């Protein structure tokens, strides 16, 4: 035997020996699931039978499973037998996923609006969302939503959304306003793609119509009393999600970037671009505390139009400010709050909430200096409570009271299902 053959022989033997010594998964079981399909979970996770046992992959799988709407918590266990075969057990605690959706908001000028809905977040045991809502905000509205993020594979999915939304919207002039009845009827299709457990992309198109009908207030020759425009919206959403959940506690960072290009059939509502990014940061504080913050930075085409896309709104960004009290073509908003667990039982949690919502807007046609103008700045501190069920997805009933300390001192309650952000 030549020296070359001896070397090859020993390399082969060494490789076989190293392969045999690697910790490999001989068996994989999903436990604790009743409605969630085990086949769905196995398609979603990275660990597979025959793969090398890697604790970092196991941890990543668990973090990903805990983000599913159908899972309230998850853990893993690794057991070994006499022949050194490793069995991996993923243990799930399921959420109840057929739940109502409720939002109620008021302000000190006697505004009252609500939205109620019903959603199934784990249809067919495969994390499919199907549901709809009814809204009454002076006028009646409705919406229907379908989302199947793993329709084609563990990476590709699809979402369909339809809404017929009617509200009373203020149109802002230099020193006065007018009220319009506004209707938005739309149909949206989105393609969903996951690069990995932390990064995903959504691409889609939305066909919609906007209808404005004058009701009362100031008029202007340059602003029509009636307007009906058909539009196409092209959408891109990129999400980085590194959040880790432990029931009511959240830690980590999440970023969501949304960019849209909107075409139009009317010069009164010309085509425009709009983009914004939500930055979320969560930090555990001691055993019972959770600090949560969201910053939104957004800009759109800076047309001098009373129909600017960013709004100052009770239920979106500033608690207690009122229902669409201003509009702009740029926005900077910071929501920060401290959540403290007051009572925790096996299934129930009561949290207190102390928050500050602050934001500023760029006026339509304005410049970056608008952000520092006192009339554009809103600061609303407040307090609230959270009543939470630990095994029902998104079953957090919230009530917040925000009190304005700038520009008018508006105040009001905001009720809803789910954390504010």
Buried (B, 14 or more C-beta within 10 A) or exposed (E): EEEEEEEEEEEEEEEEEEEEEEBBBBEBEBEBBEBBBBEBBBEBBBBEEEBEBEEEBBEBBBBBBBBBBBBBBBBBEEEEEEEEEBBBBBBBBBBBBBBEBBBBBBBBEEBBBBBBBEBBBBBEBBBBBBBBBEBEBBBEBBBBBBBBBBBEEBEBBBBBBBBBBBBBBBBBBEEEBBBBBBBBBBEBBBBBBBEEBBBBBBBBEBEBBBBBEBBEEBBEEEBBEEBBBBBBBBBBBBBBBEBBBEBBBBBBBBBBBBBBBBEBEBEEBEBBEBBBBBBBBBBBEEEBBBBBBBBBBBBBBBBEBBBBBBBBBBBBBBBBBBBBBBBBBBBBBBBBBBBBBEEBEEEEBBBEBEBBBBBBBBBBEBEEEBBEBEEBBBBBBBBBBBBBBBBBBBBBBBBBBBBBEBBEEBBBBBBBBBBBB
